[in-house]
Amino acid sequence: MKHEHQIELLKHLSPQAFLAFGMGQVAYIRPVTIENRKAYSLHAADGTALTLVDSLAGACVLARQNDLDPVVVQ
């Protein structure tokens, strides 16, 4: 499956299915802008905000250090 196709599949999940998807295994990373600076918000599978970091690479490393598979959503 191509990356774009995977993103489209995730976009069409119901809120309940999205919440259950990868619970305990996946960390979602979302780009955000804070005070005109780009940052990345790291979230648990249930949507709980975990932390903000200044780089996508840093967010991915942090997720992997906590035994989570990072997934970037937009």
C-alpha positions as YAML, in Angstrom:
chain: A
units: angstrom
residues:
- id: 1
  name: MET
  ca: [0.00, 0.00, 0.00]
- id: 2
  name: LYS
  ca: [1.30, 3.44, -0.83]
- id: 3
  name: HIS
  ca: [1.62, 6.07, 1.87]
- id: 4
  name: GLU
  ca: [-1.06, 8.28, 0.31]
- id: 5
  name: HIS
  ca: [-3.53, 5.39, 0.20]
- id: 6
  name: GLN
  ca: [-2.89, 4.63, 3.88]
- id: 7
  name: ILE
  ca: [-3.55, 8.26, 4.79]
- id: 8
  name: GLU
  ca: [-6.84, 8.21, 2.89]
- id: 9
  name: LEU
  ca: [-7.94, 5.05, 4.71]
- id: 10
  name: LEU
  ca: [-7.23, 6.65, 8.08]
- id: 11
  name: LYS
  ca: [-9.17, 9.78, 7.15]
- id: 12
  name: HIS
  ca: [-12.33, 7.73, 6.60]
- id: 13
  name: LEU
  ca: [-12.33, 5.83, 9.90]
- id: 14
  name: SER
  ca: [-15.15, 6.57, 12.30]
- id: 15
  name: PRO
  ca: [-14.12, 8.29, 15.56]
- id: 16
  name: GLN
  ca: [-14.67, 5.01, 17.42]
- id: 17
  name: ALA
  ca: [-12.60, 2.99, 14.96]
- id: 18
  name: PHE
  ca: [-9.86, 5.61, 14.94]
- id: 19
  name: LEU
  ca: [-9.74, 5.54, 18.74]
- id: 20
  name: ALA
  ca: [-9.34, 1.74, 18.78]
- id: 21
  name: PHE
  ca: [-6.85, 1.69, 15.90]
- id: 22
  name: GLY
  ca: [-3.43, 0.76, 17.20]
- id: 23
  name: MET
  ca: [-4.28, 1.45, 20.83]
- id: 24
  name: GLY
  ca: [-1.06, 1.11, 22.79]
- id: 25
  name: GLN
  ca: [1.01, 0.65, 19.64]
- id: 26
  name: VAL
  ca: [0.67, 3.83, 17.63]
- id: 27
  name: ALA
  ca: [1.62, 7.44, 18.32]
- id: 28
  name: TYR
  ca: [0.07, 10.05, 16.07]
- id: 29
  name: ILE
  ca: [2.15, 13.05, 15.03]
- id: 30
  name: ARG
  ca: [0.46, 16.18, 13.78]
- id: 31
  name: PRO
  ca: [2.15, 19.34, 12.53]
- id: 32
  name: VAL
  ca: [1.00, 22.46, 14.41]
- id: 33
  name: THR
  ca: [1.93, 26.14, 14.46]
- id: 34
  name: ILE
  ca: [2.60, 27.77, 17.81]
- id: 35
  name: GLU
  ca: [3.57, 31.43, 18.01]
- id: 36
  name: ASN
  ca: [4.32, 31.41, 14.25]
- id: 37
  name: ARG
  ca: [6.71, 28.46, 14.62]
- id: 38
  name: LYS
  ca: [6.22, 24.97, 13.23]
- id: 39
  name: ALA
  ca: [6.07, 22.22, 15.85]
- id: 40
  name: TYR
  ca: [4.85, 18.64, 16.04]
- id: 41
  name: SER
  ca: [2.25, 17.40, 18.49]
- id: 42
  name: LEU
  ca: [2.64, 13.78, 19.61]
- id: 43
  name: HIS
  ca: [-0.58, 12.00, 20.63]
- id: 44
  name: ALA
  ca: [-1.47, 8.57, 22.01]
- id: 45
  name: ALA
  ca: [-3.85, 6.44, 19.97]
- id: 46
  name: ASP
  ca: [-6.80, 7.64, 22.08]
- id: 47
  name: GLY
  ca: [-6.02, 11.26, 21.19]
- id: 48
  name: THR
  ca: [-4.34, 12.18, 24.46]
- id: 49
  name: ALA
  ca: [-1.70, 14.84, 23.80]
- id: 50
  name: LEU
  ca: [1.68, 13.58, 24.98]
- id: 51
  name: THR
  ca: [4.14, 16.33, 24.07]
- id: 52
  name: LEU
  ca: [5.24, 18.97, 21.57]
- id: 53
  name: VAL
  ca: [8.58, 18.80, 19.79]
- id: 54
  name: ASP
  ca: [10.25, 21.07, 17.26]
- id: 55
  name: SER
  ca: [11.00, 18.49, 14.56]
- id: 56
  name: LEU
  ca: [9.26, 15.59, 12.88]
- id: 57
  name: ALA
  ca: [12.39, 13.48, 13.30]
- id: 58
  name: GLY
  ca: [12.41, 14.24, 17.03]
- id: 59
  name: ALA
  ca: [8.75, 13.24, 17.36]
- id: 60
  name: CYS
  ca: [9.42, 9.95, 15.55]
- id: 61
  name: VAL
  ca: [12.43, 9.17, 17.75]
- id: 62
  name: LEU
  ca: [10.46, 9.95, 20.89]
- id: 63
  name: ALA
  ca: [7.61, 7.67, 19.79]
- id: 64
  name: ARG
  ca: [10.00, 4.82, 18.99]
- id: 65
  name: GLN
  ca: [11.83, 5.25, 22.30]
- id: 66
  name: ASN
  ca: [8.49, 4.56, 23.97]
- id: 67
  name: ASP
  ca: [7.82, 1.44, 21.85]
- id: 68
  name: LEU
  ca: [5.21, 3.21, 19.70]
- id: 69
  name: ASP
  ca: [4.98, 3.27, 15.91]
- id: 70
  name: PRO
  ca: [4.78, 6.88, 14.71]
- id: 71
  name: VAL
  ca: [2.10, 7.84, 12.17]
- id: 72
  name: VAL
  ca: [1.96, 11.36, 10.72]
- id: 73
  name: VAL
  ca: [-1.53, 12.78, 10.23]
- id: 74
  name: GLN
  ca: [-2.51, 16.13, 8.79]
...
